[in-house]
């Protein structure tokens, strides 16, 4: 599986992943929600994405991945049957 295939497979779970990554380019982690929003504004992210970032939990994010999960949380999965 090449990198494009991996990226396409991940898109349904994290539909805003590329946009968030672009908005937070150059960020130095960890970041608070407020700092995430400030970096996104400095990178001239779209207003819609800024609004989404303003709505993520008020937490300290250690990586881009943590921000992406906060923006697009994974759906609850049913417990595995044994």
Secondary structure, DSSP 8 states (H G I E B T S, - for coil): --HHHHHHHHHTT-TTHHHHHHHTTT--SSEEHHHHHHHHHHTT--HHHHHHHHTS-S-EE-SHHHHHHHHS----------
